[in-house]
Structures are given as structure tokens and as C-alpha cells.
Amino acid sequence: MATRPETVAHLLDLLSDAGPLTAKQMFGQYGLYLGDRMVALICDDTLYLKPTPGALALLPDTEQAPPFSRAKPYLMLTDALDDPDLVARALRAVASESPPPKPKKAR
């Protein structure tokens, strides 16, 4: 099942306090970026956050599940979305702990 664009728009609006969030479509699902860092996935209308140490500290009781088959477990944010400020802090933590994107190779 593909993620609906309305879900993406709702999440971008709900979590706008995190900073410059953008979503990029990838194979019917979406990658969620804070600045230039991928911090989460939106798969099947569910938000999955990268499980970095900062995110795990902020959301210790959050269920982990793979966003798609053969993926590593991510934090599956369902109940946590009731506290958008907490999720925004977790998104910023993931962005600060993620490596910068690799430079694109010239063709």
C-alpha cells in the first residue's frame, strides 16, 4: 500500500516546529528530511524514525518495527504523534546524529 499525499502533508504540518522538513517520494513511500539529513520514512501512512541514541533516549518506550520488508527496525511513531513537540525534538536529535550526505559523483 502506498502512502497517501494527504498523510505526508499532515505530518509536515504537524511537525513543522522541527525545522525545514521536506518529503521526497521514493517507490510509493516517502523519505522525510530535516535540512539535508534523512531522519525518517513515511511508509504505508506510518511515520518511522531512525533509531539513533538521541531518538531512543527521547522515545524509550516506542515500538520498533521495519518500515518495509528486509529493513532494519525503526521507531514506529503512532502514539508519539500525540506529542508533536517531543517528536520534533526527536527529529532534530536524529538529524544532529546522522552523517552528512555523501557528495554526488560527477558523471
Protein Blocks (a to p, Z undefined) as FASTA:
>chain_A
ZZdfklmmmmmmmmmmnoccddddeehiacddehjacfbdceehiacddddfklmmmmmm
bccddfbghiacddddfklmmmmmlmmmmmmmmmmmpccddddddZZ
